[in-house]
Amino acid sequence: MSRFSSSASFEHRTPARTGVLLLQLGTPDAPEPAAVRRYLKEFLSDPRVVEIPRPIWWLILNGIILNVRPRKSAAKYAQIWTDEGSPLAVNTQRQTRMLRGYLGERGLDLEVAYAMRYGRPSIPQVLRELRERNVTRLLVFPLYPQYAGSTTATGLDAVWRELAGWRNLPEVRIVRSFHDFAPYIDALANRVRASWESVGPPDALVMSFHGVPRRTLLMGDPYHCECLVTGRLLANRLGLPADKVKVTFQSRFGRAEWLQPYTDPTLEELGRAGTRRVDVVCPGFVSDCLETLEEISIEGRETFLKAGGGEFRYIPCLNDDPAFVGALADLAQQHLAGWPTHRLGSQEQQAQQRDLEARAQLARALGAER
């Protein structure tokens, strides 16, 4: 049996399609220890995420972490779970539907889907579904504004691994990052301004990005630089002076040094200084999730208030904000340039179908089965 797979339903009369595949990190299927354990095992087994020698990390992961952390993490997920499910999954589904609609309103006829790097729907599963719909041109669009090896790169790794087993490969383009894309910065600024309409700006605006080990910066990962660029552009768009803005990094894990300044100690310092009001926004997350809703909005709030701070306000992620989805549509359309993407009129459809039927007849005459 060949190690290379092919579409099960390909026919010569099927028109070639162009697709957009959104990639997101992933989420457990349920806020329960067993589901969280499955998710964490897949996530923390990724060498892009944890760059520790495999034998040592295997012992730590399977001997300690997967026996202790799932129950604690499940309790945290339970605090932010909704009737529809995981906020990250719900928001990603909405973004996908809206993006499909926005591109359709611009006259583009595309397959638009999403996949999770860890959990479901998996990248291999969705890629195979797109292949069955005869997607021969594919734009892979990771939903990480700032590029990092542990997010963007590992998502692309999973795409390449799946495609490595295909006999007939699609043409592929990628969106590497969009940390300085003006419509994305505008959407962030509009989100922040909307939260200030009735209360005005805070004494301090904390922009909290997900952290990564500092050694990744020293080894050439551009994530730190791209976060700082996003923070600077957002502050400029909001017209805030430097002393009113703090760029920080959250979610550190283990004993190694991570990118600094850390979010928790920063909130504690602001609280001890008697800051009357602090607002926190998370520009690196395009969807609310455990790291924003529990770590920032719940734990971060508690840290600030316990230290003596006044009022704490969390500004939600962009989620299904129309301006943000419009920015995604703008960026996708830029990367799709030159590919046949526009919806055909009735006469064009008829001409295309006649051409496809003629090709199918010729292929069958030459020995093809479909």
N, C-alpha and C positions, 0 to 999 in steps of 0.2 A: 504493500500500500504506500502511495506517495505521501511524503510529509507535508506537501503543499496542498492547501484546500482551495476550493472554488465555490462559486455561488451555486446553490441547489436549484434555483429557479430562473437562471438566465435564459433569455430568448433573444434572438437577433432582432426581433421586431420591437423590443423594449427600448425606449429612448434613454440615452445617458442622462444622468442627473448630477446636479451640483449640490453639495451639502455643507452645512456648518455644524461642527460638533463642539459644544461647550463642555469644558472640563472643570469639575469642582473636586474638592478634597474628598468628601464623603462623610458619612454619619452612620451610627449604629441603626439597626432596624427598629429597635425599641429601647426604652430607658430601663433595661433590665441587665443584671450582671452577665448572663450568658451571651446576650447580643453584644454588649460592650466588650466583653472579652474577645469575641471573634473579630470585632472591628479593630481593637487595639493590637491584636496579634498580627493582623495584616499590616496595619499602619507602622508599628514599631519594628517589624521585621524588614522594612525597606532600608537598604544600605544608604540610600540618599537622605533618609531622615535621621538615622543614627549611624554616625561614622566611627564606630568602635569595632575593633577586630571581632569577626563573627563568632569564634568559639567563646570568647569572654562575654560578649553581649547575649549569646544564646542562653548561657547560664543565668545571667542577671534577669533577662526577660522572662524565661520560663520558670525559673526558680523563685523569683521574688515578685516582679511587677505584675504578671498575669494572675498571681494568686492574691494580690492585695488591692491593686488599683481598680479592677472592674466594678466592685461593689461601691467604692467611693465615687467613681465617675458616674455610675448609674444613678446614684442619688442626686448628683448635680444635673444630669440630663433630665431627670424627672421634674426638676424645678422649672425648666424652660420648655418642656414638651407641650405641644398644642393638640387640640382635638384632631387636627389634620395630620399631625405627625411631627417629625423633626423640623424646626424652623429652617435649617439649611436646605433640606430637601424641598420643603414647600416653596421657599423663595426661589430656588433654582428652577423648579418646574414653572413657576409664574414667569420668570425671566425668559425661559425658553419659549413659552407660548406667546408672550408679548413680542419677543424679537422676531418670531415667525410672522406675526401680524404686521409689525412695523415694516419689515422688508417686503412683505406682500403688498402693503399700501404703496410702496415705491415701485411696484411693477416687477419685483423679483420673484421668481418661481423656484423655491429652494426647499430642500429637506433640512430641517433644523431640529437637532436633538441634543441631549445632554447625557453625560456619563460621569460616574464617580471613580476617582482613583482607587479608593478603598470602599468596599461595600457595594451596594446596588443602586442603579443598574451599572454593571461593570463596563469598563472600556472595551474589552473583547466582545462582549454581548452586543453592545450598541453598534460597534463597527461592523459586525456581521449582519445586523439588521439593515444597516445602510447599504451594505454590499448587495443584499437581496433586493433592494429597491434600485439597484444599478447605479449607485453613486460612484462616478468615475473621477470626480473632481471634489476634493475635500479640504475645507478650511478648518484646521484645528485651533480652537480658541480657548486657551486656559483662562479661567476667570480670576486670575491673580494680577492685579495692576502692577506690582513690583516683582521682577523676576528673581527667583531663588532656586537653587539646585534642589531643595527639599520640597518644592511645590511645582513650579512650572516644569522643571527638567524631569522629575519623576513621572509626571503625567505624560509627557512626551515619550519617555522610555517605554511606558506601557503601550502607547500607540505603536511605536516601532516594533516592539516584541510581537504584537499581534500581527502586524503587517508582514513581518519576516516569515510567517508561515503561509502567506497567500501566494497563489500562482499568478493571479492577475492583479497587479497593484494599481491603486488609484493615483492620480496626480495629487500631491499634497502641498499645502501651504500652511504656515503657522503664524499666529499672533504671539510674538515673544513676550511683550509687556506693553502696558499703556500708562505707566506712572506719570508721564508728562503730557498726556493727550488732553488738549484743551477742553473738549466737551466733557470729559470725565472730571476734570478739575472744576469746571463750571457746575456740574451736577452736585459735587461735594459742597461747593460754596453755597449753592441754593438751598441744600439740605440744612446746612448750619444756619444760614440767615433765617430760614423759616422757623427754626426753633427759637430764634431770638426776637421774633416779631413782637411778642407781648411782654418780654422780660428784659430785652437788651442783651448786650455782650456780657460775659462773665469777667471776673477778675483774672482768671487764667483759663486758657483753652489747652487741654492736654490732647495731643494726637498720639494715640497708642497703636503701635504696629506690632504684629506678631514677632516674637524674638527668634533668633537663630544663634548658635554658638559663634563666638567672636572669631574662632579659628577659621570659619568659612570665609570671613572677610579677608583675612590675611592670605588665604589660599586663592583669592580671586573672584569670589562670589560678589556680584554687583548689588545685592539686595540692600545693604545698608545705604549705599549712595542713592539708590532709587527712592528709598523711603524719605531720605532727607530732601531730595528734589521735590517729591510730592508735598511734603510738609511746607517747604518754602513757597511753592507756587500757591498752595491753598491759603497760607497766611497772607501772601500778597493780594490774592483775590478778595480776601475778607478785609484788607486794609488794617491788619493788626500789627502793632509794633513787636519787635523781637521779644521784649520782656513780658509780653502777654501770652506767649506761645511756648509750649514745651513738647518736643518730640521724644517719645519714650518707647520702650519695648517690653512686651508682656510675655507670659506663658513660658518662662524659662524652666528647664528641667535638668536635674542632676547637679553635680558640683562644679562643672566646668564654667568658666566665665562666658557669658552671653553678651550680645550687643547691649550697650548701656547708653543712657540711663534707664534703669528698670522702672516700670510703671508703678508698682506697689509702693516702693520707697519714695517715689516722687509725690504720690498722693498723700502719703504720711507726712512728708515734709511740708506740703502745702497746708495740711490740716494743722500741724503744730505751729505754723506761722500765722494761724488765725485767718486764713483766706476766707472771705465771705461767701464766694461762690466759685465753684470750678465746674466746667463742662468738659466732658470727655467724648471724643469722636474717634472712630477706628477706620481710617481711610484705606487700610490695606485689606479690609474685609468687605466684599461687595454684598454679602448676605449676613444677617444676624445669625449667630450660632452660639455654641457653648462658650467660646472665648469672649464673646461680646456681652451676651445676656446674663451669664452667670459670673464669669471672672471679672468683668468690668462693672456691669450695672448692679450686681449684688455684692460681690466681694470688694470691689474697688470702692463702692459707696461706703461700705462698712469701715474700711480702712481709713478713708478720709474723715468721716464723721467721728470715729472713735479717737482720732488724733486731735480733734478740736476744731475741725473745719465747719463752715456754716452750711451752705446748700450745695448738693451734688446733683448734677443733671447729666444723664447719658443721652447722647444724640444718636438715634438709630442709624443703622447702615442704610445704604442706598436701596437695597432690596428691589422692589418692583416699581421704584420711582420712574415715572415716564421719561424724565430728562436723562436718567442713567441708561435706560434701555435704548433711548434714542442715540446716546453716545455709543453704545455697543453696535447699533445698526450702522452708524457712521463709520466706525472702525472696520466692521465686517465688510462693508461695501468697498472701502478703500482696498482691502486685501483681496477682494473678489474681482477686482478690475481686470478686464481682458477675457474673463471666462463667460461663456454663454449662460446668462442667469435670468434674462428678462422673460416674462410671461409671453407666450406666443398668442397671436390673434387666431381667430377661427380658420382663416385661409392658410396661415402659416402652419397651424396644427395639421390641417389636412395634407399640406405638401410634405410635412415631416413624416406623417404616417404612411403616405404613398412611398416615400423614399425608404423608410424602414421595412415595409412589406417587400419592396423590390430586393433589398439587401438580404432579407430573410430567405426569399425564394432562391437567390443566387447561392447563399450559404448551403441551403439544403441540397441544391443541385451538385454542389461540390463535396457533399458527404456529411454536412452538419446534421445533428439530430433535432435541434430546436432553432 
